[in-house]
């Protein structure tokens, strides 16, 4: 799992691996079913005090290219981040990444992140599986520091996952992440984890092993239509172009 040291060998514009086996496309978020948008509710497993996480996903086609737009919301239904991913023949590439932070007046401000390596998810996997690299860089609002996030993702094996009482085919990925906060010096945090993607749904489980005492662990609780979600939670989710 010590792949982070090798990230310099991977091109920023990575096109994915040459592959022997195919078929992971159906395990990522179902773009055909997301044209009207859906909300994914993720609930904590390791610590019940961790807040729920909501992701609104919608697919759009612009200039013949299909994109997946994702906006995450915290427990107060305010946006945390926005991503735009481009579908290419062999995977998904990150094209936009924004964070939202409160300024000194309590207003939400958008922070654009720099994408240094754009890989998100492969539709095909080499044998042996290669390492997929994502690297992001941004400056927090009103802060002299800068933050770099490096994530390695590697296919592990086929598996199954039970969602709403139904056992679904799934795939497991191992992850390795490095968060580097630079101000005067460097404050680095490196940790492992794993993800499970289920056929026809996308990400259904993820875990981050921050330390021996701290684990972040979530699973998919429910998938809603947008109107159904807003009625249930009495909340209006603003899209990125409305923020």
N, C-alpha and C positions, 0 to 999 in steps of 0.2 A: 504493500500500500504506500510505499515511499516514492510516489511518482512526481511529487512537486519539484524535485531537483532537476527533473528532465524537461521542464516546460519550455526551455529555450529551443528544444529540438522541433517544436510544433509550430507551423506557420500560423500567423494571425488569421489569415483568410481561409483557414483549413476547410478543404473539402474532405469528406469523411473517408473512411478506410476502404481499400479494395477488399472485397468480401467473398466468402465462400457460402455463407448462408444468408437468406433474406427473410423479411417478414416482420420486422419490428414496427413498421408504420402503424399497424392496427393497435399498438399498445400506447401510442401517444394520444394526446387529446384529439377527439374526433371532430376535425375541422368541418366535415360535411354537416354535422349536427349542431354546430355552434354559430350558424349564420345569424340567428336571432338572439344569441347570447344565453349563457347559463351561469349560475353561481355555484361554486364548489365550496362547501363548508368543511373545514378541517378542524378536528378537535384534539386537545392534548391527551397524551397517554402517560407520560412519565411524571408529570407534575400537574395536578388538577388546577393549580393556581395560574398556570400559563393560559393566556387568553386564547379564545378561538380565532381562527384566521379564515377570512372569506376572500375568494378569488372570483372575479367576474371575467369570464372568457368569451370572446367573440371573434369569429373569423370574417375577414373581408378580402375582397379581390380588387386590386388596383393595378391597372396597366397589364393585366394578364398574370399578375403575381399574387399568390394567396398568402395572407398574413394571419397570424394569431395575435390578437390584442389581449393583454391581461392586466387587470388592475387589482391590487390586493387592498383589503380593508381590515382595520383593526376592530376591536369589540364595540367601539363607538361609531363604526361605519364611516370613518374618515379614511381617505386613501393613504397608503403607505408607499406604494411604488407602482410604476407602470412599465410594462415591457411590450415590445413589438418583435415578433419572430417571423422570419421569412421561411416559407416552405421551399426547399430545393429537392432535386430528385433523390438525394440520399440522406436527408435529415432536415433539421431545423436550425436556423442561424439567427442569432440575436442582432437586430438592427437598431433598436432604441432601448434605452434604459434610463428611467427617471426615479428619483426618490422625492418624498414630500416631507418637509420639516416645518415646524412652527417657528415663526420669527418672534422677535421680542414683543410684538403687539398681539401675538396669538393667532396671526394669519398664516395659513398654509402656503408654503413656497415650494416651487418645483426646482429640483436640482438635477441637472443633466449629468449622467455618468459617461465616461469615456470607455468605449468598448475596445479592449486591446486584443482579445481573442473571443470569437463570436459563437463557438459551438455550443449547442444546447442538447440535442438528442439525435442519435443515429438511427436511420431506418434499416441499416445493414451492419453487420458486425464481422470483423476479420477473425481468423483463427491463427494464433491466439488473439483474444480481444485486445485492441489498442486502447489508448487512454485519450479521452475527449477533454479538451481544455476550454474553459471559460475564464476570462480575466477582465475585471472591471476596475475602474479608478474614478474617484470623485472626491470633492472637497465639501465637508459638512458646512451648513449655513453658519455664517458668523464665526468661523473657526479657522485658525491658521494651519491646522493639521490637514493631512490628506490620507485617504484610505484606499487600499488596494485589496480586492478580493480575488483570489485565485481558486478555482474549483476544478478538480480532476474527477471525471466520471468514467467508470469502466464496467462494461457488461460482465456479470458474474454467471448467471444461470437462468434457465427457465424455472418457473415455480407456479403456484396458484395463489389466489387471494379470495377471501370470502367477503362479499359486499352485499348488504341487504339480504342475507341468507342464501345467496347464490355464489357457488364456487366458480371463479373465472380464471382462464389462463392468464399468466402474468410473467413479467421478467424482472429480475433483481439486478440492481447496479450497486457497486461499491463506490463511495465518494471519499475524497480527501480535500479539505479546504484549508486555505491559509488566509488569515485576515491580518494585514500589515497596516498599522496606524503610524504615520510618520509626522513628527513635529520637530523637536530638537534631535531626538534619536528615533529608533524604531521600537514599537511595541508589537510583537508578533504573537498570534494565537493560531496554532495548527491543530486540526482535529479530523477524525475519520467519521464515517457514517454510512448509511445505505438508503436506497430508494427502491420502491416497488411500483411498477406501472402495470395496470390491468387492462386487458383487451377491451376496447370500446369505451374506456373511461379516461385513461391517462394516469397521472400520479395519484396513488391511493394511500401511500404510506411513506414517511421519511423519518430518519433519525440522525441526530448529530451528537456525537459523543464528545462533548466539550471538555470534560475532565472526568476523573474517577467519581467525583461527587455530583456532577452536573450533566444531565442528558436532556436534549430537546427531542421530543418524539410526538408525532402527529399522525392521525389517520383520517381518511375521508369519511365524513359522517353522512353527508347528503348532497344531492345535486338538485338545484331548483331552476325553474324558469324564472326570469327576472321579475315578472309581475307576482308570481307565487312567493318569491323571496321577500319582496317589498311589502306584500300584504302580511306575511307571517311575522316579520320583524318590525313592521311599522317604520320602515326606513327607506329613503330614496338614495339609490346609488348613482352618483354622478360619474359619467364617463370622462375619460381623460380630456376630451376636447371641450368639456363643460367646466373644467376646474380652473 
